Amino acid sequence: MDYFAQQLINGLVLGSIYGLIAIGYTMVYGIVGMINFAHGDVFMIGGFIALISFLVLVSVGLTAVPVILLIVLLVSMAITALYGWTIERIAYRPLRHSFRLAPMLSAIGMSFVLTNFSQVSQGARVKPVPPIVTGGYTLHEGESGFVVQLSNIQIVVVITTIVLLGLFTWLVSRTRLGRDMRACEQDQTMAALLGVDVDRTISMTFVIGAALAAVAGMMYLLYYGLVDFFMGFVAGIKAFTAAVLGGIGSLPGAMLGGLAIGLIETFWSAYFSVEYKDVAAFSILIVVLIFMPTGLLGRPEVEKV
């Protein structure tokens, strides 16, 4: 049970990171009706920006860890949000009314652009960083000597995820921007006729999704202590899987799917073969979609006539 409890903690932390990325996928799909395949690379860009910001702050002599983390978080969110806005203006907006495959092909192309841009500008090697948030708590020590631990960085990841999820839920349900987003999700043409700035709403959706991906990238950097140019592809596929598993278009479903994927990977790696953890995650996704085609919390689409 001690080993199970430790893996549960690890799975929830990993699932929180996947969930933050998955929210960006499900937001864009819910409003525009397309999959932003470059979103995983935006997460990677956020991790690199967090690393560069951290190194710059340390080089100028700043040593207060809470201040450093706050500045790094704000800088990475701002710059990555700018990336998201630019990507929407360049790669998606000109093709919004084109045939359905055009935005998807543009998204795949943008993914390759961001990946190779990072590889050329930052190098192909893994960029490690020393532990920034250290320490933790011992929750239980079993008779066999196995210790269940909860590290401070795990607490930071989970609390940050909960706070951001709460803020984003408030934004969608209580603000003017949230009402505009929900209106565009239902019918963009009617929303425009009623005075909603559709272009601005879609741009803000990409901006918010990119900012959340930046937070996930920073959490990944703090938790694993490294970033590389290829991490966006793997994490992006996992987060997209989480969004589909939870129900594409459902924000709670995206977070639930992220937690599910994180727990599946962690428990499979702990009790079975780590080489087949991805096989296990995707196999469970297939089984769920066979019996629940819209995902865990998804709603069937209503045909507009």
C-alpha positions as CSV (number, residue, x, y, z in Angstrom):
1,M,0.0,0.0,0.0
2,D,2.9,2.4,0.6
3,Y,4.2,1.8,-2.8
4,F,0.7,2.2,-4.3
5,A,0.3,5.5,-2.4
6,Q,3.6,6.8,-3.7
7,Q,2.7,6.0,-7.3
8,L,-0.7,7.6,-6.8
9,I,1.0,10.8,-5.9
10,N,3.4,10.6,-8.8
11,G,0.5,9.9,-11.2
12,L,-1.6,12.8,-10.0
13,V,1.4,15.2,-10.5
14,L,2.1,13.9,-14.0
15,G,-1.6,14.0,-14.8
16,S,-1.8,17.6,-13.7
17,I,0.8,18.6,-16.3
18,Y,-1.0,16.7,-19.0
19,G,-4.3,18.3,-18.0
20,L,-2.9,21.8,-18.3
21,I,-1.8,21.0,-21.9
22,A,-5.0,19.2,-22.7
23,I,-7.1,22.3,-21.8
24,G,-5.5,24.2,-24.7
25,Y,-6.4,21.4,-27.2
26,T,-10.0,21.2,-26.0
27,M,-10.5,25.0,-26.0
28,V,-9.4,25.5,-29.6
29,Y,-11.4,22.5,-30.8
30,G,-14.5,23.7,-28.9
31,I,-14.5,27.1,-30.6
32,V,-12.8,26.6,-34.0
33,G,-13.6,23.0,-34.5
34,M,-9.9,22.0,-35.3
35,I,-7.1,20.3,-33.6
36,N,-4.1,22.6,-32.9
37,F,-1.3,20.1,-33.4
38,A,1.3,22.7,-32.7
39,H,0.1,23.1,-29.1
40,G,2.5,20.5,-27.7
41,D,5.4,22.5,-29.3
42,V,4.0,25.7,-27.6
43,F,4.4,23.8,-24.3
44,M,8.0,23.1,-25.3
45,I,8.6,26.7,-26.1
46,G,7.2,27.6,-22.7
47,G,9.7,25.3,-21.0
48,F,12.6,26.8,-22.9
49,I,11.5,30.4,-22.1
50,A,11.2,29.4,-18.4
51,L,14.7,27.9,-18.5
52,I,16.2,31.0,-20.2
53,S,14.4,33.4,-17.8
54,F,15.7,31.4,-14.8
55,L,19.3,31.5,-16.0
56,V,19.0,35.3,-16.7
57,L,17.7,36.0,-13.2
58,V,20.3,33.9,-11.5
59,S,23.1,35.6,-13.6
60,V,22.0,39.1,-12.5
61,G,22.3,38.0,-8.8
62,L,18.7,37.3,-7.8
63,T,18.6,34.5,-5.2
64,A,15.1,34.6,-3.7
65,V,13.5,31.4,-5.0
66,P,9.8,32.5,-4.7
67,V,10.6,35.8,-6.5
68,I,12.5,34.0,-9.2
69,L,9.6,31.5,-9.7
70,L,7.0,34.3,-9.9
71,I,9.0,36.3,-12.4
72,V,9.8,33.2,-14.5
73,L,6.1,32.2,-14.5
74,L,4.9,35.6,-15.6
75,V,7.6,36.0,-18.3
76,S,7.1,32.6,-19.7
77,M,3.3,33.0,-19.8
78,A,3.6,36.4,-21.5
79,I,6.1,35.4,-24.2
80,T,4.4,32.0,-24.9
81,A,1.0,33.8,-25.1
82,L,2.6,36.0,-27.8
83,Y,3.7,32.9,-29.6
84,G,0.1,31.6,-29.5
85,W,-1.3,34.8,-30.8
86,T,1.3,34.9,-33.6
87,I,0.6,31.3,-34.6
88,E,-3.1,32.0,-34.8
89,R,-2.7,35.0,-37.0
90,I,-0.1,33.4,-39.4
91,A,-1.1,29.8,-39.6
92,Y,-4.8,29.5,-38.8
93,R,-6.8,32.7,-39.4
94,P,-6.0,32.9,-43.2
95,L,-7.3,29.3,-43.6
96,R,-10.3,29.4,-41.2
97,H,-12.8,29.4,-44.1
98,S,-10.8,27.1,-46.3
99,F,-11.4,23.4,-46.8
100,R,-11.4,21.4,-43.6
101,L,-8.0,19.8,-44.0
102,A,-6.1,23.0,-44.7
103,P,-5.9,24.2,-41.1
104,M,-4.9,20.8,-39.9
105,L,-2.0,20.7,-42.4
106,S,-1.0,24.2,-41.4
107,A,-1.0,23.1,-37.8
108,I,1.2,20.2,-38.5
109,G,3.6,22.4,-40.5
110,M,3.7,24.9,-37.7
111,S,4.6,22.1,-35.3
112,F,7.6,21.2,-37.4
113,V,8.6,24.9,-37.7
114,L,8.6,25.3,-33.9
115,T,10.4,22.1,-33.3
116,N,13.2,22.8,-35.7
117,F,13.4,26.5,-34.6
118,S,14.1,25.3,-31.1
119,Q,16.5,22.7,-32.3
120,V,18.5,25.3,-34.3
121,S,18.4,28.0,-31.7
122,Q,18.9,26.0,-28.5
123,G,20.7,22.9,-29.8
124,A,19.6,19.3,-29.9
125,R,21.0,18.3,-26.5
126,V,18.9,18.0,-23.4
127,K,19.2,21.1,-21.2
128,P,19.4,20.1,-17.5
129,V,18.9,22.4,-14.6
130,P,19.7,21.9,-10.9
131,P,16.8,21.3,-8.5
132,I,15.2,24.6,-7.8
133,V,12.4,23.7,-5.4
134,T,13.8,21.2,-2.9
135,G,12.7,19.5,0.3
136,G,9.5,17.7,1.1
137,Y,7.6,15.7,3.7
138,T,7.6,12.1,4.7
139,L,4.0,10.9,4.9
140,H,4.5,7.3,6.0
141,E,7.3,4.8,6.5
142,G,6.4,1.2,6.1
143,E,7.7,-1.8,7.9
144,S,9.8,-2.8,4.9
145,G,11.5,0.6,5.0
146,F,9.7,2.0,2.0
147,V,9.0,5.7,2.6
148,V,6.1,7.6,1.1
149,Q,7.2,11.1,0.3
150,L,5.5,14.2,-0.9
151,S,8.1,16.7,-2.3
152,N,7.6,20.4,-2.3
153,I,7.7,20.6,-6.1
154,Q,4.8,18.1,-6.3
155,I,2.8,20.3,-4.0
156,V,3.6,23.3,-6.2
157,V,2.5,21.5,-9.4
158,V,-0.8,20.3,-7.9
159,I,-1.7,23.6,-6.2
160,T,-0.8,25.6,-9.3
161,T,-3.0,23.3,-11.5
162,I,-5.9,23.6,-9.1
163,V,-5.6,27.5,-8.9
164,L,-5.4,27.9,-12.6
165,L,-8.2,25.5,-13.3
166,G,-10.4,27.5,-10.9
167,L,-9.4,30.8,-12.4
168,F,-10.1,29.5,-15.9
169,T,-13.4,28.1,-14.9
170,W,-14.4,31.5,-13.5
171,L,-13.1,33.2,-16.7
172,V,-15.3,31.0,-19.0
173,S,-18.4,31.1,-16.8
174,R,-18.4,34.6,-15.3
175,T,-16.8,37.1,-17.7
176,R,-17.6,38.8,-21.0
177,L,-14.8,37.0,-22.7
178,G,-16.2,33.6,-21.5
179,R,-19.6,34.4,-22.8
180,D,-18.1,35.3,-26.1
181,M,-16.2,32.1,-26.2
182,R,-19.3,30.0,-25.5
183,A,-21.3,32.0,-28.1
184,C,-18.6,31.3,-30.7
185,E,-18.6,27.7,-29.7
186,Q,-22.3,27.4,-30.5
187,D,-22.5,29.4,-33.7
188,Q,-19.8,31.9,-34.9
189,T,-22.1,33.5,-37.5
190,M,-24.9,34.2,-35.1
191,A,-22.4,35.4,-32.5
192,A,-20.9,37.9,-35.0
193,L,-24.4,39.1,-35.9
194,L,-25.0,39.8,-32.2
195,G,-21.9,41.9,-31.8
196,V,-19.3,39.4,-30.7
197,D,-15.8,40.0,-32.2
198,V,-15.2,36.5,-33.4
199,D,-11.6,37.1,-34.5
200,R,-10.6,38.6,-31.2
201,T,-12.3,35.8,-29.2
202,I,-10.5,33.1,-31.2
203,S,-7.2,35.0,-30.8
204,M,-7.7,35.2,-27.0
205,T,-8.5,31.5,-26.9
206,F,-5.1,30.7,-28.5
207,V,-3.5,33.2,-26.1
208,I,-5.0,31.7,-23.0
209,G,-4.3,28.1,-24.2
210,A,-0.6,29.1,-24.9
211,A,-0.3,30.7,-21.4
212,L,-1.6,27.5,-19.8
213,A,0.9,25.5,-21.9
214,A,3.7,27.8,-20.6
215,V,2.7,27.0,-17.0
216,A,2.8,23.3,-17.9
217,G,6.2,23.8,-19.5
218,M,7.5,25.5,-16.4
219,M,6.1,22.8,-14.1
220,Y,7.7,20.1,-16.3
221,L,11.1,21.9,-16.0
222,L,10.8,22.2,-12.2
223,Y,9.6,18.6,-11.8
224,Y,11.9,16.8,-14.2
225,G,14.8,19.2,-14.2
226,L,15.3,19.2,-18.0
227,V,13.9,20.4,-21.3
228,D,14.7,19.4,-24.9
229,F,13.4,20.4,-28.3
230,F,11.5,17.1,-28.8
231,M,9.5,17.0,-25.6
232,G,6.6,18.9,-27.1
233,F,5.8,16.2,-29.5
234,V,5.5,13.4,-26.9
235,A,3.7,15.5,-24.3
236,G,1.5,17.0,-27.0
237,I,0.4,13.5,-28.2
238,K,-0.3,12.5,-24.5
239,A,-2.2,15.6,-23.8
240,F,-4.3,15.3,-27.0
241,T,-5.0,11.7,-26.0
242,A,-6.1,13.0,-22.6
243,A,-8.4,15.6,-24.2
244,V,-10.0,12.9,-26.4
245,L,-10.3,10.5,-23.4
246,G,-12.0,13.1,-21.3
247,G,-14.2,14.3,-24.1
248,I,-12.9,16.8,-26.6
249,G,-14.5,20.2,-26.0
250,S,-15.1,19.6,-22.3
251,L,-12.8,21.5,-20.0
252,P,-13.4,19.3,-16.9
253,G,-13.0,16.3,-19.2
254,A,-9.6,17.6,-20.4
255,M,-8.3,17.7,-16.8
256,L,-9.9,14.4,-16.0
257,G,-8.4,12.8,-19.0
258,G,-5.0,14.2,-18.1
259,L,-5.2,12.7,-14.6
260,A,-6.3,9.4,-16.1
261,I,-3.4,9.2,-18.6
262,G,-0.9,10.2,-15.9
263,L,-2.2,7.6,-13.5
264,I,-2.3,4.9,-16.2
265,E,1.3,5.6,-17.2
266,T,2.6,5.8,-13.6
267,F,0.9,2.6,-12.4
268,W,1.8,0.6,-15.5
269,S,5.4,1.7,-15.2
270,A,5.5,0.8,-11.5
271,Y,3.8,-2.6,-11.7
272,F,4.5,-3.8,-15.2
273,S,6.9,-2.9,-18.0
274,V,7.8,0.7,-18.4
275,E,8.5,0.2,-22.1
276,Y,4.8,-0.5,-22.7
277,K,3.3,2.4,-20.7
278,D,2.2,4.2,-23.9
279,V,0.7,1.0,-25.3
280,A,-1.4,0.7,-22.1
281,A,-2.6,4.3,-22.2
282,F,-3.7,4.1,-25.8
283,S,-5.2,0.7,-25.4
284,I,-7.4,2.0,-22.6
285,L,-8.3,5.0,-24.8
286,I,-9.5,2.7,-27.5
287,V,-11.6,0.6,-25.1
288,V,-13.2,3.8,-23.6
289,L,-14.0,5.2,-27.1
290,I,-15.6,1.9,-28.2
291,F,-18.1,2.1,-25.4
292,M,-18.2,5.9,-25.0
293,P,-17.5,7.5,-28.4
294,T,-17.6,11.1,-27.0
295,G,-15.2,10.4,-24.1
296,L,-15.8,10.4,-20.4
297,L,-17.5,13.8,-20.2
298,G,-18.0,14.6,-23.8
299,R,-21.4,15.6,-25.3
300,P,-22.7,14.3,-28.7
301,E,-22.6,17.0,-31.4
302,V,-26.0,18.4,-32.4
303,E,-26.4,18.8,-36.2
304,K,-27.3,22.4,-37.0
305,V,-30.0,22.7,-39.7
